[in-house]
Amino acid sequence: MFKQILSLSSVLEKSSDRPVFILRHSSTCPFSVAGNKQVEEYMKTSGQNVYRVIVQTERPLSNEIASTLGIKHESPQLIGLKKRKPYFVLNYSDITKEDIGKNIK
């Protein structure tokens, strides 16, 4: 199940203890819909929690993610965070169940 970000600072704080994942998703982009499905499939078997940001309705939060983490906005985009810093970023067709598993380790 995807989670909603209440504040980016709280998500960064959670990444101090364990990896945290953010999916930037566009509800109107076919690539993003496909990436979203791949993340959902990965979550079913892994039990990982992912925070999803829908860029059409959460643009200020998406912009805050870009400026705070120094990651250019893409959608779909899966960001892995550890110790308050990004440790991997997957974009577009790189968001596959297999590639997610390889990077999350």
VOTI-967281 format. One line per 2 residues: number of its first residue (from 1); their letters; for each residue x, y, z of N, C-alpha, C. Coordinates in nm, 3 decimals. Layout:
N
NUM> A> X,Y,Z,X,Y,Z,X,Y,Z  ... .
END
This chain:
105
1> MF> 0.084,-0.119,0.000,0.000,0.000,0.000,0.088,0.124,0.000  0.058,0.216,-0.090,0.131,0.341,-0.094,0.093,0.428,0.025 .
3> KQ> 0.190,0.505,0.071,0.166,0.599,0.180,0.168,0.740,0.125  0.107,0.831,0.200,0.106,0.971,0.163,0.212,1.043,0.246 .
5> IL> 0.283,1.136,0.183,0.382,1.217,0.255,0.311,1.333,0.322  0.322,1.338,0.455,0.267,1.453,0.527,0.368,1.567,0.530 .
7> SL> 0.497,1.533,0.542,0.603,1.633,0.529,0.730,1.562,0.485  0.804,1.627,0.397,0.927,1.568,0.348,1.026,1.550,0.463 .
9> SS> 1.028,1.643,0.557,1.122,1.630,0.670,1.094,1.505,0.752  0.969,1.466,0.769,0.939,1.344,0.845,0.983,1.219,0.769 .
11> VL> 0.970,1.221,0.636,1.016,1.108,0.555,1.168,1.097,0.562  1.237,1.210,0.553,1.383,1.209,0.564,1.425,1.157,0.701 .
13> EK> 1.354,1.196,0.803,1.386,1.148,0.939,1.369,0.997,0.948  1.264,0.944,0.889,1.243,0.799,0.890,1.356,0.726,0.818 .
15> SS> 1.415,0.790,0.717,1.524,0.726,0.642,1.652,0.718,0.724  1.657,0.784,0.838,1.774,0.776,0.926,1.788,0.636,0.984 .
17> DR> 1.673,0.568,1.005,1.672,0.435,1.068,1.662,0.320,0.968  1.594,0.345,0.856,1.572,0.238,0.759,1.550,0.300,0.622 .
19> PV> 1.572,0.225,0.515,1.549,0.280,0.381,1.403,0.322,0.362  1.386,0.429,0.288,1.254,0.485,0.256,1.251,0.509,0.105 .
21> FI> 1.132,0.495,0.046,1.119,0.505,-0.099,1.008,0.602,-0.136  1.036,0.687,-0.235,0.939,0.784,-0.285,0.920,0.759,-0.434 .
23> LR> 0.794,0.748,-0.474,0.759,0.736,-0.616,0.691,0.865,-0.660  0.753,0.934,-0.755,0.686,1.048,-0.817,0.609,0.993,-0.936 .
25> HS> 0.480,1.020,-0.937,0.388,0.956,-1.032,0.301,1.060,-1.099  0.288,1.047,-1.231,0.195,1.129,-1.307,0.076,1.042,-1.345 .
27> ST> -0.041,1.082,-1.305,-0.160,1.001,-1.331,-0.204,1.005,-1.478  -0.142,1.091,-1.559,-0.181,1.102,-1.699,-0.077,1.048,-1.796 .
29> CP> 0.036,1.002,-1.746,0.145,0.955,-1.831,0.147,0.801,-1.837  0.142,0.743,-1.957,0.144,0.597,-1.968,0.271,0.534,-1.909 .
31> FS> 0.387,0.600,-1.923,0.510,0.549,-1.863,0.498,0.544,-1.711  0.436,0.647,-1.655,0.420,0.655,-1.511,0.322,0.549,-1.461 .
33> VA> 0.215,0.527,-1.535,0.118,0.423,-1.497,0.188,0.287,-1.497  0.271,0.261,-1.598,0.345,0.135,-1.603,0.444,0.124,-1.487 .
35> GN> 0.515,0.233,-1.456,0.609,0.232,-1.344,0.538,0.211,-1.212  0.422,0.273,-1.196,0.342,0.257,-1.075,0.304,0.110,-1.056 .
37> KQ> 0.264,0.044,-1.164,0.228,-0.098,-1.156,0.348,-0.184,-1.117  0.465,-0.152,-1.170,0.586,-0.227,-1.134,0.618,-0.212,-0.985 .
39> VE> 0.603,-0.091,-0.934,0.627,-0.068,-0.791,0.524,-0.144,-0.708  0.398,-0.140,-0.748,0.293,-0.215,-0.677,0.326,-0.364,-0.674 .
41> EY> 0.369,-0.418,-0.787,0.404,-0.561,-0.792,0.521,-0.592,-0.699  0.620,-0.506,-0.698,0.735,-0.527,-0.609,0.690,-0.522,-0.463 .
43> MK> 0.603,-0.427,-0.431,0.556,-0.411,-0.292,0.481,-0.535,-0.244  0.406,-0.601,-0.333,0.328,-0.720,-0.294,0.418,-0.830,-0.241 .
45> TS> 0.535,-0.845,-0.301,0.624,-0.955,-0.262,0.730,-0.915,-0.161  0.756,-0.785,-0.147,0.865,-0.741,-0.061,0.819,-0.687,0.074 .
47> GQ> 0.696,-0.638,0.079,0.649,-0.576,0.201,0.703,-0.435,0.223  0.774,-0.380,0.124,0.828,-0.244,0.136,0.715,-0.143,0.129 .
49> NV> 0.732,-0.036,0.204,0.639,0.075,0.196,0.698,0.182,0.105  0.613,0.241,0.024,0.656,0.345,-0.069,0.563,0.465,-0.052 .
51> YR> 0.623,0.583,-0.044,0.546,0.707,-0.043,0.526,0.749,-0.188  0.402,0.777,-0.225,0.372,0.817,-0.363,0.333,0.964,-0.365 .
53> VI> 0.392,1.036,-0.459,0.361,1.177,-0.481,0.300,1.187,-0.621  0.175,1.227,-0.628,0.109,1.246,-0.757,0.137,1.390,-0.801 .
55> VQ> 0.216,1.403,-0.905,0.270,1.534,-0.939,0.164,1.636,-0.980  0.053,1.592,-1.036,-0.051,1.687,-1.075,-0.114,1.755,-0.953 .
57> TE> -0.128,1.683,-0.844,-0.197,1.739,-0.727,-0.102,1.778,-0.614  0.025,1.737,-0.626,0.122,1.766,-0.520,0.249,1.829,-0.576 .
59> RP> 0.231,1.923,-0.668,0.344,1.989,-0.734,0.439,2.057,-0.635  0.390,2.132,-0.535,0.485,2.194,-0.441,0.572,2.090,-0.369 .
61> LS> 0.513,1.977,-0.332,0.590,1.872,-0.266,0.691,1.812,-0.363  0.652,1.788,-0.487,0.744,1.736,-0.588,0.860,1.832,-0.609 .
63> NE> 0.831,1.961,-0.613,0.937,2.061,-0.627,1.028,2.063,-0.505  0.972,2.047,-0.387,1.052,2.042,-0.264,1.145,1.922,-0.266 .
65> IA> 1.096,1.808,-0.314,1.180,1.688,-0.325,1.298,1.718,-0.417  1.271,1.781,-0.532,1.377,1.814,-0.628,1.482,1.906,-0.566 .
67> ST> 1.438,2.012,-0.500,1.533,2.108,-0.446,1.606,2.055,-0.323  1.537,1.985,-0.235,1.599,1.934,-0.113,1.698,1.822,-0.141 .
69> LG> 1.660,1.731,-0.231,1.744,1.615,-0.259,1.839,1.637,-0.376  1.821,1.746,-0.451,1.906,1.774,-0.566,1.883,1.677,-0.681 .
71> IK> 1.758,1.631,-0.695,1.724,1.535,-0.800,1.625,1.601,-0.896  1.665,1.614,-1.022,1.577,1.672,-1.123,1.446,1.593,-1.129 .
73> HE> 1.337,1.665,-1.140,1.204,1.602,-1.147,1.190,1.519,-1.274  1.147,1.397,-1.256,1.106,1.308,-1.364,0.981,1.236,-1.314 .
75> SP> 0.900,1.188,-1.405,0.791,1.100,-1.362,0.763,1.001,-1.475  0.763,0.877,-1.441,0.777,0.824,-1.305,0.923,0.828,-1.260 .
77> QL> 0.938,0.834,-1.129,1.070,0.835,-1.069,1.062,0.771,-0.931  1.146,0.671,-0.909,1.153,0.605,-0.779,1.285,0.643,-0.715 .
79> IG> 1.276,0.698,-0.594,1.393,0.745,-0.520,1.407,0.662,-0.394  1.524,0.605,-0.374,1.556,0.534,-0.250,1.637,0.625,-0.159 .
81> LK> 1.597,0.634,-0.033,1.666,0.719,0.064,1.721,0.636,0.179  1.843,0.666,0.219,1.905,0.609,0.339,1.979,0.721,0.409 .
83> KR> 1.963,0.727,0.538,2.033,0.828,0.618,2.015,0.969,0.560  1.890,0.995,0.521,1.847,1.127,0.474,1.901,1.167,0.337 .
85> KP> 1.963,1.072,0.266,2.021,1.102,0.135,1.976,0.998,0.031  1.965,1.039,-0.096,1.930,0.943,-0.200,2.044,0.843,-0.222 .
87> YF> 2.008,0.716,-0.236,2.110,0.617,-0.270,2.081,0.548,-0.402  1.963,0.570,-0.459,1.937,0.529,-0.597,1.818,0.608,-0.651 .
89> VL> 1.818,0.622,-0.783,1.707,0.686,-0.853,1.681,0.605,-0.980  1.557,0.564,-0.999,1.516,0.496,-1.122,1.412,0.584,-1.192 .
91> NY> 1.426,0.598,-1.324,1.334,0.679,-1.403,1.274,0.597,-1.516  1.153,0.633,-1.555,1.085,0.580,-1.673,1.087,0.427,-1.680 .
93> SD> 1.137,0.374,-1.790,1.132,0.229,-1.811,1.234,0.153,-1.725  1.319,0.226,-1.653,1.411,0.159,-1.558,1.337,0.113,-1.432 .
95> IT> 1.214,0.156,-1.416,1.136,0.116,-1.298,1.069,-0.018,-1.330  1.142,-0.124,-1.303,1.089,-0.259,-1.319,1.102,-0.330,-1.186 .
97> KE> 1.021,-0.430,-1.168,1.025,-0.509,-1.044,1.166,-0.561,-1.019  1.232,-0.607,-1.122,1.367,-0.662,-1.111,1.468,-0.555,-1.071 .
99> DI> 1.463,-0.439,-1.140,1.559,-0.332,-1.109,1.536,-0.272,-0.971  1.412,-0.267,-0.930,1.383,-0.218,-0.795,1.450,-0.309,-0.694 .
101> GK> 1.432,-0.440,-0.710,1.491,-0.537,-0.619,1.642,-0.527,-0.614  1.706,-0.507,-0.728,1.852,-0.495,-0.733,1.901,-0.373,-0.656 .
103> NI> 1.828,-0.263,-0.665,1.871,-0.138,-0.604,1.836,-0.126,-0.457  1.730,-0.190,-0.414,1.685,-0.176,-0.276,1.778,-0.247,-0.178 .
105> K> 1.850,-0.346,-0.221,1.938,-0.422,-0.132,2.033,-0.336,-0.054 .
END
